[in-house]
């Protein structure tokens, strides 16, 4: 991909799509494209907003898989019995909700979103916590890239 001659609209769409996909259970990263677009003169606030929105919506899709595929995942794939699930939900309800602030962390973030769906965390809690973590990650990355350019 020739980023120097990339149409800005194409770059924005690619960043959104990659950020969305990176927040699913697929092992992808979107930070490199955000950094490349910033280095090529992209507007930091707009790029961070696009990456955050794409990544948040991808996390919501993972939450939906957990929410509506949870029984299948729990019983058939993970083979967790009802009592173990009840104890895990109780523990998660007490302490686990704050773990969603770390949904941006590679390898653990996507499973945290899936578990939040399985345990039926309300979207009114899920979206602000996950969004804050993802915004913080992309904002910090953009700041580091822009600061390093100056």
C-alpha positions in Angstrom: 0.0 0.0 0.0 1.5 3.3 -1.1 0.5 5.5 1.8 2.2 8.6 0.3 -0.4 8.7 -2.5 -3.3 7.3 -0.6 -6.6 9.2 -1.0 -7.6 10.4 2.5 -11.1 8.9 2.3 -9.6 5.5 1.4 -7.3 5.8 4.3 -10.1 6.6 6.7 -12.2 3.7 5.4 -9.2 1.3 5.7 -8.5 2.5 9.2 -12.2 2.0 10.2 -12.3 -1.5 8.7 -9.0 -2.6 10.1 -9.9 -1.2 13.6 -13.3 -2.9 13.5 -11.8 -6.3 12.5 -8.9 -6.0 15.0 -11.5 -5.9 17.8 -13.0 -9.3 16.8 -11.3 -12.6 17.7 -9.1 -12.3 14.6 -5.5 -11.6 15.5 -5.0 -8.3 13.7 -3.6 -4.9 14.7 -4.7 -1.4 13.5 -2.1 0.7 15.3 0.4 0.6 12.4 -2.1 2.1 10.0 -3.1 4.9 12.4 0.6 5.7 12.8 1.2 5.6 9.1 -1.7 7.9 8.4 -0.5 10.3 11.0 3.0 10.3 9.6 1.5 11.2 6.2 -0.1 14.3 7.6 -3.5 12.9 8.7 -5.5 14.9 11.2 -5.0 13.3 14.6 -8.4 14.0 16.2 -10.2 12.6 13.1 -8.0 9.5 12.8 -8.3 8.7 16.5 -12.0 9.1 16.4 -12.3 6.8 13.4 -10.0 4.2 14.9 -11.8 4.3 18.2 -15.3 4.0 16.7 -14.3 1.1 14.4 -12.6 -0.7 17.3 -15.6 -0.1 19.7 -18.1 -1.3 17.1 -15.9 -4.4 16.5 -15.9 -5.0 20.3 -19.7 -4.7 20.3 -19.9 -7.4 17.6 -17.8 -9.7 19.8 -20.1 -8.9 22.7 -23.0 -9.8 20.5 -21.4 -13.2 19.7 -21.1 -13.8 23.4 -24.5 -12.6 24.2 -26.4 -14.6 21.6 -24.0 -17.5 21.2 -23.2 -17.8 24.9 -25.2 -20.9 25.7 -23.7 -22.8 22.8 -20.2 -21.6 23.7 -20.6 -22.4 27.4 -22.2 -25.8 27.2 -20.9 -27.2 23.9 -17.5 -25.6 23.3 -16.3 -24.9 26.8 -18.3 -27.6 28.6 -19.0 -25.5 31.7 -21.7 -26.7 34.0 -24.5 -24.5 35.4 -23.0 -24.2 38.9 -19.6 -23.2 37.6 -21.2 -20.7 35.3 -23.2 -19.2 38.2 -20.2 -18.8 40.4 -18.2 -17.2 37.5 -21.0 -14.8 36.7 -21.3 -13.8 40.4 -17.5 -13.2 40.6 -17.5 -11.3 37.3 -20.4 -9.2 38.4 -18.6 -8.2 41.5 -15.1 -7.5 40.1 -14.9 -8.2 36.4 -16.8 -5.2 34.9 -13.8 -3.0 35.4 -11.6 -5.4 33.4 -13.4 -4.0 30.3 -11.1 -0.9 30.6 -8.4 -3.3 29.5 -10.3 -4.5 26.4 -7.6 -2.8 24.2 -4.8 -5.1 25.5 -3.7 -7.6 22.9 -4.6 -11.3 23.5 -6.9 -10.6 26.5 -9.1 -7.7 25.2 -11.2 -9.6 22.7 -12.0 -12.5 25.1 -13.0 -9.9 27.8 -15.6 -8.5 25.4 -16.8 -12.0 24.6 -17.1 -12.9 28.2 -19.0 -9.6 28.9 -21.5 -10.7 26.3 -21.8 -14.2 27.7 -22.4 -12.8 31.2 -24.9 -10.3 29.7 -23.1 -7.1 30.8 -25.5 -4.3 29.8 -24.4 -2.3 26.8 -24.9 0.9 28.8 -21.9 -0.2 30.9 -20.0 -2.0 28.2 -19.7 0.8 25.7 -18.4 3.5 28.1 -15.8 1.2 29.7 -14.6 -0.4 26.4 -14.7 3.0 24.6 -12.6 4.7 27.3 -9.9 2.1 27.1 -9.8 2.1 23.3 -9.9 5.9 23.1 -7.0 6.0 25.6 -4.9 3.6 23.6 -5.4 5.3 20.2 -5.1 8.8 21.8 -1.8 7.9 23.4 -0.5 6.3 20.2 -1.4 9.4 18.2 0.2 11.7 20.8 3.4 9.7 20.7 3.5 9.7 16.9 2.8 13.4 16.6 5.2 14.3 19.4 7.9 12.2 17.7 7.4 14.1 14.4 8.0 17.5 16.0 
